[in-house]
Amino acid sequence: MGNQFRVEVKESRKELLHRLRHAGTAASKERLQMLYWIKTNAIAQEKNYHNDSNETIQPCIGG
């Protein structure tokens, strides 16, 4: 299992949405989208995911 870490997003939800809508590159949009998901708790923190080979994958994003 990979290292776990905590992320604190200081930007407001409104500011992230504004920056996401006006991002110029795909890389910027991806980075801002991930920050937005973390800020809005859109990513399940304790959920286990399974891939095709039935190996458990545990995301460590969030707090």
Buried (B, 14 or more C-beta within 10 A) or exposed (E): EEEEEEEEBEBEEEBBBEBBEEBEEEEEBEBBBBBBBBBEEEEEEEEEEEEEEEEEEEBEBBE
